[in-house]
Amino acid sequence: MLPWFQNDQFPLYLAPMAGVTNLVFRRICKELGADVMVTEFVSAEGIIQADQRTRRYTEFEDEQRPVGVQLFGADGSRMAEAARKIIDWKEPDFIDINFGCPVNKVVSKNGGSSLLRDCPVLADVAEKIAKGVGDQVPVTAKIRIGWDADSINAPDVCTLLEESGMQAIAIHGRTRSQGYSGEADWEVIDECSRTVSVPVVGNGDISTGQDVELRKGTTGVSGVMIGRAAMQHPWVFQEAKHYLETGEHLPPVTPETRWELIIRHARMLLEWNVFPNEKFAMQSMRSRLMAYSRGLRNGKKLRVRFSTVETLSELEDIAAEYLAWCEKGGNESTGFVRQTDPVGSLTS
Ligand SMILES: Cc1cc2nc3c(=O)[nH]c(=O)nc-3n(C[C@H](O)[C@H](O)[C@H](O)COP(=O)(O)O)c2cc1C
């Protein structure tokens, strides 16, 4: 049994999210209570070719452990080779195989969720990786519940994955065809958790401590994985833990605390030193800012401002204006008008 499931621990995983869960964001989520992290997916070929960008995707710090590196690919032997390479480089706590990615670029090359349609190949890939890695580190898998509504096969897939040597399975409760539409089907996730003896981690639409408690209490999952909610509100981990422990909600996160984190996130991104200059770093920060804006009043106006931000000091100015506006009452009538701003104020 993987250590983070032992003694009835109920780990909260940060879901792997390409373009989001980089070193800096993982650091934030870990500080806020995420227990287990998985890097965004990286291509097995990228690892074998030791390309620079792939190395960056797999970077992590010891404080973030346990950390898994998630691989995608279509060829079990190549993926096993990539897994061994990444173990040599980084010594992750586990290797995770992506059998859930719905994106055409991945699926068309028989990676990600495409193997849900071809169980023998899926089992073969999983087995080759598990055997190739041997007892160096555990191997886990992440799947969706099936290819489409007519072919929901997650319980069978889980059985195959367990037989192939996977030591835990994360299940996003949607089909590949659903993309992110509709709701995650937790009945199928529950069925899977009762079908196999390895831990099943449930994933899909968890955004509060109550959601975690509901799934913990009504399904057989051994942990949950949180994705989009963490992207917008990384405090979800500490809130969920507090709720599980006390049955009470933490007070809402204040705008001051939100901005503190936003600025710190941007600063850590600059300090990470992987971008050629500040402008590139801040451009890459924009999508994070868009997500963070969901937790702030007047988010729509903020998003307009965020869409052109190029420096940290610009972001600090927006934060100062926003907080000053909040102090004055923070509503439309007191106004937050920056006359020089060509794209309009946050409240107009
Ligand atoms: C922007 C984005 C990127 C994602 N990238 C990955 C990925 O690299 N690997 C993976 O297994 N899943 C990926 N996912 C899926 C998430 O891990 C998760 O399964 C999904 O968002 C459902 O969980 P949620 O409802 O908590 O968001 C991604 C999701 C999003 C929104």
The ligand as an SDF file (V2000), in Angstrom:
LIG
                    3D

 31 33  0  0  0  0  0  0  0  0999 V2000
   -6.1310   23.1560  -17.7820 C   0  0  0  0  0  0  0  0  0  0  0  0
   -6.2200   21.6850  -17.5030 C   0  0  0  0  0  0  0  0  0  0  0  0
   -5.1270   20.8760  -17.7980 C   0  0  0  0  0  0  0  0  0  0  0  0
   -5.1900   19.4960  -17.5240 C   0  0  0  0  0  0  0  0  0  0  0  0
   -4.0750   18.7210  -17.7550 N   0  0  0  0  0  0  0  0  0  0  0  0
   -4.0840   17.4180  -17.3820 C   0  0  0  0  0  0  0  0  0  0  0  0
   -2.8930   16.6310  -17.4600 C   0  0  0  0  0  0  0  0  0  0  0  0
   -1.8170   17.0950  -17.8560 O   0  0  0  0  0  0  0  0  0  0  0  0
   -2.9880   15.3220  -17.0690 N   0  0  0  0  0  0  0  0  0  0  0  0
   -4.1590   14.7670  -16.6110 C   0  0  0  0  0  0  0  0  0  0  0  0
   -4.1780   13.5850  -16.2630 O   0  0  0  0  0  0  0  0  0  0  0  0
   -5.2780   15.4990  -16.5120 N   0  0  0  0  0  0  0  0  0  0  0  0
   -5.2690   16.8100  -16.8580 C   0  0  0  0  0  0  0  0  0  0  0  0
   -6.3820   17.5640  -16.6800 N   0  0  0  0  0  0  0  0  0  0  0  0
   -7.5770   16.9690  -16.0400 C   0  0  0  0  0  0  0  0  0  0  0  0
   -7.5510   17.1880  -14.5250 C   0  0  0  0  0  0  0  0  0  0  0  0
   -6.4500   16.5070  -13.9420 O   0  0  0  0  0  0  0  0  0  0  0  0
   -8.8590   16.6740  -13.8700 C   0  0  0  0  0  0  0  0  0  0  0  0
   -8.9860   15.3030  -14.1680 O   0  0  0  0  0  0  0  0  0  0  0  0
  -10.0990   17.3980  -14.3590 C   0  0  0  0  0  0  0  0  0  0  0  0
   -9.8930   18.8090  -14.3800 O   0  0  0  0  0  0  0  0  0  0  0  0
  -11.3310   17.0740  -13.5010 C   0  0  0  0  0  0  0  0  0  0  0  0
  -11.1380   17.4550  -12.1610 O   0  0  0  0  0  0  0  0  0  0  0  0
  -11.7930   18.8180  -11.5610 P   0  0  0  0  0  0  0  0  0  0  0  0
  -13.2780   18.7060  -11.7680 O   0  0  0  0  0  0  0  0  0  0  0  0
  -11.4080   18.8110  -10.1160 O   0  0  0  0  0  0  0  0  0  0  0  0
  -11.2300   19.9450  -12.3410 O   0  0  0  0  0  0  0  0  0  0  0  0
   -6.3640   18.9230  -16.9760 C   0  0  0  0  0  0  0  0  0  0  0  0
   -7.4550   19.7600  -16.6870 C   0  0  0  0  0  0  0  0  0  0  0  0
   -7.3870   21.1130  -16.9350 C   0  0  0  0  0  0  0  0  0  0  0  0
   -8.5830   21.9800  -16.5990 C   0  0  0  0  0  0  0  0  0  0  0  0
  1  2  1  0
  2  3  1  0
  2 30  2  0
  3  4  2  0
  4  5  1  0
  4 28  1  0
  5  6  2  0
  6  7  1  0
  6 13  1  0
  7  8  2  0
  7  9  1  0
  9 10  1  0
 10 11  2  0
 10 12  1  0
 12 13  2  0
 13 14  1  0
 14 15  1  0
 14 28  1  0
 15 16  1  0
 16 17  1  0
 16 18  1  0
 18 19  1  0
 18 20  1  0
 20 21  1  0
 20 22  1  0
 22 23  1  0
 23 24  1  0
 24 25  2  0
 24 26  1  0
 24 27  1  0
 28 29  2  0
 29 30  1  0
 30 31  1  0
M  END
$$$$
